[in-house]
Amino acid sequence: MSGTTSVVVGDKGRIVVPAEVRARHNWAAGTELILVETDEGLLLTERSTALRRVRALVGGAPLVDDLLSERRREAEAEDAAT
């Protein structure tokens, strides 16, 4: 699903995502979107989609959980040594 849609930047920097695009993506008022700036241009996507793509890039690893578990083990080892 791809397409080209023209939008205009308003005087306060606002753009309007056309209704047909919002409908195709099920974006309702309040949907949180992420705007990613790249060398090629801009990417507008849902926060949940961006998070899913980042997780896929890092192999789906729950990095924060792994880091916290590692730190807890290190702290326990330090406590046991003292």
Secondary structure, 3 states (H helix, E strand, C coil): CCCCCCCCCCCCCCCCCCHHHHHHHCCCCCCCEEEEECCCCEEEEEHHHHHHHHHHHCCCCCHHHHHHHHHHHHHHHHHHHC
